[in-house]
Amino acid sequence: MSKLIKKYRKLFLNGASLALVFILLGSIFYSLYRVSNFNNLHLKNQEIKTTIIARSVDSFNQEVWYGFYNFGIWSIQSKTRLEIGFEYKFNADLTNFEKEEKFQLYNLSTGVVGKLKVTGEVLKNKICSLGCQLIQNVSSTKRNAQNLYLRNSCHEFYPVLKSISSKIDCSNVAGLSIGLVLGGTDYFSTELKTDFKKTGLMHIVAVSGFQIGLIMSLVEFFLRKSLIARNLRLLLFSVTLGFFIFLFGPEPPVIRSSLSFLIASSSLFIFGRRLNGLRSLVYSGVAMLLINPFYLFSISFQLSFIASFALIVSFEEDLFQFKHLNNFWNLMSSTIATFLYTLPILVSIGGGISMIAVFTNIVVIPIIPFITALNLAGFIPFVGSFFMMVALVIQTIFILFIEKLSTLLPVLNFEIFSVPEIILYYLFLTLAFLGLPKIFTIFLAPKIDHNQKV
């Protein structure tokens, strides 16, 4: 036990760890201070010059555009149809979102500053600059990827999918491909969304850092193996990262994962050593809060960071002599840790917690990278169709499995955690995940005969 206490002292009571804690707490309190001093702004008939970067449809089926203005992203309401990538000039009423209103606080937490309501003539710069072409190409790439999955699911390989189940919805199968590669549940039916929530699997298709992590790990691997100069490798890595941020969208988990990769890779390229996962996570979080303090109130921001922290604390040293047993332990540990760490946040959202969420994650998580890789391989010329067909067949069986599981056990509802309860909960949980493997090691580690010659 004394050895365990010494390990905890070495782990927590040192200058680097304490500095990391103070940096994190300082950024949180500073963000709360900035939010408290946020002033609402209402300006009439302002001259606006902006570049359109995205488009969406609101709940009233009205088109809403998004553009850069005054170092922020604004939603734009216009009777004139705007085109992505082009620069526009017009007069508009400018209104900041109000932090007191829940829906507008959500917009602030996603990085959208406020609304621009066009009140005058819209003038368009008809010259599509290099930046315009880049934005259009990224938007076109995303749209083409979505169309590819829809075409293969509902036309090319639909007879194959229908032979597995006559009741399968092809848009659900395509939606799973789109969710795994690009994130989102836009193509899911309401019933499938409910089934994913019940089984605790909504996170695999939510916009997350998983896609960024999978792709950028491959990019980093090939850059390290290349003969390109170190500074040029970092530049290529950063440009590629920026492209995928545009592709997946500037959601908090994507920004978090991207910043973590950029910080860790910069340390590797510049100083020759990799920054550990916890430090990369904290530094990326601090950077995001400095950019936008309202991220602190974003559910996706909270879930992304707390789930990443859970994965870091859950992976401990091997406890068993057999490799496969250790792999199963790490999988089970990480799944349970992620579920328990995100529990207070999921409870605050409402809708109940599934009793089989941990089980489904243990079964499903190992095959998700494989399915995602198959969907990405679908873009390879000539042979891509084969990989796509395999992915769609597996996804059809996967969806049928989820639909069946969702009917097995009921959903439980919990009381929302208070602030003191959350602090005590996370303190106890962290100590448990860091301490239990150490204790298990004492009892499970094989006895070593020190007199035996090696």
C-alpha positions in Angstrom: 0.0 0.0 0.0 2.9 2.4 0.8 4.2 1.8 -2.8 0.8 2.7 -4.2 0.7 5.9 -2.1 4.2 6.8 -3.4 3.1 6.3 -7.0 0.1 8.6 -6.4 2.4 11.2 -4.9 4.7 10.9 -7.9 1.8 11.1 -10.3 -0.1 14.0 -8.8 2.2 15.9 -6.4 4.8 17.2 -8.9 5.3 20.6 -10.5 4.3 19.6 -14.0 1.0 17.9 -12.9 0.1 20.8 -10.6 0.9 23.4 -13.3 -1.4 21.5 -15.7 -4.3 21.6 -13.1 -3.8 25.3 -12.5 -3.8 26.0 -16.2 -7.0 24.1 -16.7 -8.8 25.7 -13.7 -7.5 29.1 -14.8 -8.9 28.7 -18.3 -12.3 27.6 -16.9 -12.6 30.5 -14.5 -11.4 33.0 -17.2 -14.0 31.6 -19.6 -16.8 32.0 -17.0 -15.6 35.6 -16.4 -15.7 36.4 -20.2 -19.2 34.8 -20.5 -20.5 36.9 -17.5 -19.2 40.1 -19.2 -20.7 39.2 -22.6 -22.8 42.1 -23.8 -25.7 41.8 -26.2 -25.4 43.8 -29.3 -28.2 45.1 -31.5 -27.3 47.2 -34.5 -29.5 48.4 -37.4 -28.7 48.6 -41.1 -25.0 47.8 -40.8 -22.8 47.4 -43.9 -21.7 43.8 -44.0 -19.0 42.2 -46.1 -18.8 38.4 -45.7 -17.9 35.1 -47.4 -20.5 32.3 -47.3 -19.0 29.1 -45.9 -22.0 26.8 -45.3 -25.8 26.4 -45.7 -28.4 24.6 -43.7 -32.2 24.4 -43.4 -33.9 25.4 -40.2 -37.0 23.7 -38.5 -39.3 25.9 -40.6 -37.7 24.6 -43.9 -36.1 28.0 -44.5 -32.5 28.3 -45.9 -29.9 29.7 -43.5 -26.4 30.6 -44.6 -23.3 31.1 -42.5 -20.5 33.5 -43.2 -17.4 35.1 -41.7 -17.7 38.6 -40.3 -15.7 40.6 -37.8 -13.6 37.5 -36.7 -16.7 35.4 -36.1 -19.2 33.1 -37.8 -22.7 34.5 -38.2 -26.0 33.0 -39.4 -27.5 34.9 -42.3 -31.2 35.3 -43.2 -31.7 36.4 -46.8 -34.5 36.3 -49.3 -31.9 36.3 -52.0 -30.3 32.8 -52.5 -26.6 32.9 -51.7 -23.8 30.7 -53.0 -21.2 29.0 -50.9 -17.7 30.3 -51.4 -18.6 33.7 -52.9 -18.1 37.1 -51.2 -21.2 39.3 -50.6 -21.8 42.9 -49.6 -25.1 44.0 -48.1 -26.8 46.0 -45.3 -28.2 44.0 -42.4 -29.5 44.2 -38.9 -27.0 42.6 -36.6 -28.0 40.8 -33.4 -25.8 38.9 -31.0 -27.2 35.7 -29.5 -28.2 36.0 -25.9 -26.5 33.7 -23.4 -29.6 33.6 -21.1 -31.7 31.8 -23.7 -30.9 28.0 -24.0 -31.2 27.7 -27.8 -29.1 30.8 -28.4 -26.6 29.7 -25.8 -26.3 26.5 -27.9 -25.5 28.5 -31.0 -22.8 30.5 -29.1 -21.3 27.2 -27.9 -20.9 26.0 -31.5 -19.1 29.1 -32.5 -21.9 31.0 -34.2 -21.9 34.6 -32.8 -25.2 35.9 -33.9 -27.7 36.7 -36.7 -27.5 38.9 -39.7 -30.8 39.8 -41.2 -30.4 41.2 -44.7 -32.3 44.5 -45.2 -30.9 45.9 -48.4 -29.7 44.9 -51.9 -27.3 41.9 -52.0 -24.2 42.6 -54.1 -22.1 39.5 -55.2 -18.5 39.4 -56.1 -18.7 37.3 -59.2 -15.0 36.4 -59.2 -14.4 33.1 -57.3 -11.1 33.6 -55.6 -8.7 30.8 -54.5 -10.4 30.7 -51.1 -13.8 30.5 -52.8 -12.7 27.6 -54.9 -11.3 25.8 -51.8 -14.6 26.2 -49.9 -16.6 25.1 -52.9 -14.4 22.0 -53.5 -14.6 21.0 -49.8 -18.4 21.4 -49.9 -18.6 19.5 -53.2 -16.4 16.7 -51.8 -18.8 16.2 -48.8 -21.8 16.3 -51.1 -20.3 13.8 -53.5 -19.4 11.4 -50.6 -23.0 11.5 -49.3 -24.4 10.9 -52.8 -22.0 8.0 -53.3 -23.2 6.2 -50.2 -26.8 6.9 -51.0 -26.4 5.6 -54.6 -24.7 2.4 -53.6 -27.1 1.7 -50.8 -30.4 2.5 -52.6 -29.5 1.5 -56.1 -26.3 -0.4 -56.9 -26.3 -2.9 -54.0 -29.9 -2.5 -52.8 -30.9 -6.0 -54.1 -28.1 -7.5 -52.0 -29.3 -5.6 -48.9 -32.9 -6.6 -49.6 -31.9 -10.3 -49.8 -30.7 -10.0 -46.2 -33.8 -8.3 -44.9 -36.8 -7.2 -47.0 -37.7 -4.6 -44.3 -34.3 -2.8 -44.3 -34.4 0.9 -45.1 -31.6 1.7 -47.6 -31.3 5.3 -46.4 -30.5 4.0 -42.9 -27.7 1.9 -44.3 -26.3 4.9 -46.2 -26.8 7.1 -43.2 -24.6 4.8 -41.2 -21.8 5.1 -43.8 -22.2 8.9 -43.8 -22.2 9.0 -40.0 -19.1 6.9 -39.6 -17.1 8.9 -42.2 -18.5 12.4 -42.0 -20.5 12.4 -38.8 -24.2 13.1 -38.3 -27.6 11.3 -38.3 -29.4 13.4 -41.0 -30.3 10.3 -43.1 -31.4 8.1 -40.1 -35.1 7.4 -39.6 -36.6 8.6 -36.3 -36.9 4.9 -35.2 -33.3 4.2 -35.9 -32.2 7.3 -34.0 -34.2 6.1 -31.0 -32.7 2.6 -31.2 -29.2 4.0 -31.3 -30.0 6.2 -28.2 -31.4 3.2 -26.3 -28.4 1.0 -27.0 -25.9 3.8 -26.1 -24.3 3.9 -29.6 -25.3 7.4 -30.8 -21.7 8.5 -30.3 -20.3 6.4 -33.1 -22.2 8.4 -35.7 -22.1 11.8 -34.0 -19.7 14.4 -35.3 -16.6 13.4 -33.3 -12.8 13.4 -33.3 -12.8 9.7 -34.3 -12.8 10.4 -38.0 -10.0 13.0 -37.6 -8.0 10.6 -35.4 -8.2 7.7 -37.8 -7.3 9.7 -40.9 -4.6 12.0 -39.4 -2.9 9.0 -37.8 -2.4 7.6 -41.3 -1.2 10.9 -42.6 1.2 11.3 -39.7 2.6 7.8 -40.3 3.3 8.3 -44.0 4.8 11.7 -43.4 7.2 10.3 -40.8 8.2 7.6 -43.2 8.8 10.1 -46.1 12.1 11.9 -46.8 10.4 15.3 -46.7 12.1 18.0 -44.5 10.7 18.3 -41.0 9.2 21.9 -41.4 7.6 20.9 -44.7 6.1 17.8 -43.0 4.5 20.0 -40.3 3.1 22.4 -43.0 1.6 19.5 -45.0 0.2 18.0 -41.8 -1.4 21.3 -40.8 -2.9 22.0 -44.3 -4.4 18.4 -44.5 -5.8 18.9 -41.0 -7.4 22.2 -42.0 -9.0 20.5 -45.0 -10.6 17.8 -42.9 -11.9 20.4 -40.4 -13.7 22.1 -43.3 -14.9 18.7 -44.5 -16.3 17.4 -41.2 -17.4 20.8 -40.0 -16.1 23.0 -37.1 -17.8 21.0 -34.4 -16.2 21.1 -30.9 -15.1 17.4 -31.0 -13.5 17.9 -34.4 -11.7 21.1 -33.3 -10.6 19.3 -30.1 -9.2 16.3 -31.9 -7.5 18.5 -34.5 -5.9 20.7 -32.0 -4.7 17.7 -30.0 -3.1 16.2 -33.1 -1.6 19.5 -34.1 -0.1 20.1 -30.7 1.3 16.6 -30.3 2.6 16.5 -33.9 4.2 20.0 -33.5 6.0 18.8 -30.4 7.2 15.7 -32.3 8.3 17.5 -35.4 9.9 20.5 -33.6 11.3 19.0 -30.4 11.6 15.4 -31.5 9.4 14.0 -28.8 5.7 13.3 -28.5 3.5 15.1 -25.9 1.5 12.7 -23.8 -2.2 12.4 -24.4 -3.3 14.2 -21.2 -1.2 17.3 -21.9 -2.4 17.5 -25.5 -6.0 17.2 -24.3 -5.6 20.0 -21.7 -3.7 22.3 -24.1 -6.3 21.9 -26.9 -9.1 22.5 -24.4 -7.4 25.7 -23.1 -6.9 26.9 -26.7 -10.6 26.3 -27.6 -11.8 28.2 -24.5 -9.5 31.1 -25.3 -11.0 31.2 -28.8 -14.6 30.8 -27.6 -15.5 30.7 -23.9 -19.0 29.5 -24.8 -17.6 26.1 -25.7 -17.7 25.5 -21.9 -21.5 25.2 -22.2 -21.5 22.9 -25.3 -22.7 19.4 -24.6 -20.6 18.0 -27.5 -17.5 19.9 -26.0 -18.1 18.4 -22.6 -18.7 14.9 -23.9 -15.7 15.0 -26.2 -13.3 16.0 -23.5 -14.6 13.9 -20.7 -14.7 10.8 -23.0 -11.1 11.4 -24.1 -10.0 11.8 -20.5 -11.8 8.5 -19.7 -9.9 6.7 -22.4 -6.6 8.1 -21.1 -7.1 7.0 -17.5 -8.6 3.6 -18.4 -5.5 2.3 -20.4 -3.2 1.1 -17.7 -0.3 -1.4 -17.7 -1.0 -5.0 -18.7 -2.4 -7.1 -15.8 -2.2 -10.6 -17.3 0.3 -12.8 -19.0 -1.8 -13.5 -22.0 -2.0 -10.8 -24.8 -5.6 -11.4 -25.8 -6.7 -11.3 -22.1 -5.0 -7.9 -21.8 -6.6 -6.6 -25.0 -10.1 -7.7 -23.6 -9.3 -6.0 -20.3 -8.3 -2.7 -22.1 -11.4 -2.8 -24.2 -13.7 -3.4 -21.3 -11.9 -0.9 -19.1 -12.1 1.9 -21.7 -15.8 1.2 -22.5 -16.9 1.1 -18.9 -14.8 4.2 -18.1 -16.3 6.2 -21.0 -19.8 5.2 -20.0 -19.3 6.1 -16.3 -17.5 9.4 -17.0 -20.1 10.6 -19.5 -23.0 9.4 -17.2 -23.6 12.8 -15.4 -23.7 14.7 -18.8 -26.0 12.1 -20.4 -28.3 12.3 -17.4 -28.5 16.1 -17.7 -29.6 15.8 -21.3 -32.5 13.5 -20.4 -34.1 10.6 -22.2 -32.8 7.9 -19.8 -29.8 5.6 -19.8 -29.8 2.1 -21.4 -29.1 -0.9 -19.2 -27.2 -2.6 -22.1 -25.1 0.4 -23.2 -21.9 -1.0 -21.8 -22.5 -4.4 -23.3 -23.3 -3.0 -26.8 -20.2 -0.8 -26.7 -17.9 -3.7 -25.8 -19.4 -5.7 -28.7 -19.6 -3.0 -31.3 -16.5 -0.7 -30.7 -13.9 -3.2 -32.0 -15.6 -3.4 -35.4 -16.2 0.3 -36.0 -12.7 1.2 -37.2 -12.9 -1.8 -39.6 -16.3 -0.7 -41.0 -15.1 2.9 -41.3 -12.0 1.8 -43.2 -14.2 -0.2 -45.6 -16.3 2.9 -46.3 -13.2 5.0 -46.9 -11.8 2.4 -49.2 -15.0 2.7 -51.2 -13.5 5.8 -52.9 -10.6 3.8 -54.3 -10.9 3.6 -58.1 -11.8 0.2 -59.7 -11.8 -1.9 -56.5 -13.8 0.6 -54.3 -17.1 -1.0 -55.2 -16.1 -4.3 -53.6 -15.2 -2.7 -50.3 -18.4 -0.6 -50.4 -20.5 -3.7 -50.9 -18.8 -5.5 -48.0 -19.3 -2.4 -45.7 -23.0 -2.1 -46.6 -23.7 -5.8 -46.0 -22.0 -5.6 -42.6 -23.9 -2.4 -41.8 -27.3 -4.0 -42.7 -26.6 -6.9 -40.3 -25.4 -4.3 -37.7 -28.6 -2.2 -38.0 -30.8 -5.4 -37.6 -28.8 -6.3 -34.5 -29.3 -2.9 -33.0 -33.0 -2.9 -33.7 -33.3 -6.2 -31.9 -31.2 -5.2 -28.9 -33.1 -2.0 -28.4 -36.2 -4.1 -27.4 -34.5 -6.2 -24.8 -34.0 -4.1 -21.7 -35.8 -0.9 -20.4 -34.3 2.5 -20.2 -33.6 3.9 -16.7 -34.0 7.5 -15.6 -31.7 9.2 -13.0 -31.9 12.4 -11.1 -29.7 15.2 -12.4 -26.4 15.4 -10.4 -25.7 18.5 -8.3 -22.3 20.3 -8.5 -20.9 18.8 -5.3 -22.1 15.4 -6.4 -20.4 15.8 -9.7 -17.1 16.8 -8.1 -17.2 13.9 -5.6 -18.3 11.5 -8.4 -15.4 12.3 -10.7 -12.8 12.4 -7.9 -13.8 8.9 -6.7 -14.0 7.6 -10.3 -10.6 8.9 -11.3 -9.0 7.5 -8.1 -10.7 4.2 -8.8 -9.5 3.9 -12.4 -6.0 4.9 -11.6 -5.7 2.9 -8.4 -7.5 -0.4 -9.1 -5.1 -1.6 -11.9 -2.2 -0.9 -9.5 -3.9 -3.0 -6.8 -4.7 -5.8 -9.2 -1.1 -5.8 -10.4 0.1 -6.5 -6.8 -2.1 -9.7 -6.7 -2.0 -10.8 -10.3 1.6 -10.1 -11.2 3.5 -13.4 -11.5 6.1 -14.1 -8.8 9.6 -13.6 -10.2 12.5 -15.6 -9.0 15.2 -13.0 -8.7 17.9 -15.8 -8.2 17.0 -17.2 -11.6 19.5 -16.3 -14.3 18.2 -14.4 -17.3 
